[in-house]
Amino acid sequence: MHSDLSRDDAQFLREITGFVNNLHDVHQRDAREEYPSDLVPHLRALRLFDACTRNLETYALALEELGRGWLSLIPIVNAHSTSVWSVKNYGTEAQKAYWSPRLQSGETIAALALTEPHAGSDLQKITSSAERVEHGWLIRARKALITHAAHSDLLLILVRTDPNPDLGARGLSLFLLQSGEWTVDRKLDKLGSRGIETVELSVNGIMVPDDRLIGGVPGRGFSQVMDGLEVGRVAVAAAAVGVARSAFWNAVGYVRDREAFGTTLANMPAVRARLGNVATQIAAAKALTLAAARAKQAGGRKDVQAASAKIAAGESAINAALAGMELGGGWAYIEDREFSRFLRDSALFIAGEGSNAVLTDLVGAGLSRSEPDLEWI
């Protein structure tokens, strides 16, 4: 446990570790695409729905533990946390008074709707709209690749409030929708994190009152959501470290027991070297993730740090999962072993919360424009 954590944060993390250590049948439940409805009350009792209001290093460590246990639990907390962050930091006083207690207690659980079929990494291409009408806004939207939208009570949605395409990001705004105001059109089959749904959804001419616009002023949604996504990228990086740790120890357990050519695999120099490389990469990714969390906690936009952490942690998860497949041999290819789940789950980190190719360019562009940050790189 990190010695500089507060007593409350340390206890919070111990409780999450205990919860994760007692998870059962995760591999089987994931294969059945079973939504973890029985675990949501435990997430609520563990105070995970307001975890992003704590020190962000603590939040990262909490999400790392959840990722270590079952990746399908991550979107329930992470997508929700973007709404918590947005209302807390950008909501009107009335929005904070009404929504923050409900969101932070987990009484109301939120999802996040950004991506559209033609607008993924480039959110400025969003065409879903909110038209100003008397007493409110008329919202029409089509969204794709939206996680946890079928089980959430609230949806934080990014739409265009000014039809002028030349405005780009300045024409976008964030709204809150309540259950019943969006329609899940199709569940999307996907490679990993099978216990949580990913869907296409639509909003078919729903009128919402003015108080559903985050902050009460249109045109600020892009900057609001990008700030929240930096917290989300730290969370996804932490989850990737958790998946990497589980994949690594699963492989270590196998090579310790598996015998070949008169010895265990763990005694073979090539195997030890592979494990050493994986462990080093995971440890480095964790350090970078916690550094990004501390930077974001200090305030302001930290897109370079958050993006670099997500890239490094995602690659560590993929490498750990591939190492497991390699070291597990033929048994790793069999579905009743966990090797395959770690490989499927780690694939999320290539594109989830921003594709690595786009984020790598973002990091390079950000560093080329800025003064040297000697505390970071």
Secondary structure, DSSP 8 states (H G I E B T S, - for coil): --TTS-HHHHHHHHHHHHHHHT--SHHHHHHTT---TTTHHHHHHTTGGGGGGS-HHHHHHHHHHHHHH-GGGHHHHHHHHHHHHHHHHHS-HHHHHHHHHHHHHTSS-EEEE--BTTBSS-GGG---EEEEETTEEEEEEEEEEEETTTS-SEEEEEEESS--GGGGGGGEEEEEEETTSSEEEEE---SS-TTS-EEEEEEEEEEEEGGGBTTS-TT-HHHHHHHHHHHHHHHHHHHHHHHHHHHHHHHHHHHHH-EETTEEGGGSHHHHHHHHHHHHHHHHHHHHHHHHHHHHHTSS--HHHHHHHHHHHHHHHHHHHHHHHHHHHHHHTSTTSTHHHHHHHHTHHHHTTS-HHHHHHHHHHHHHHS---TTT-
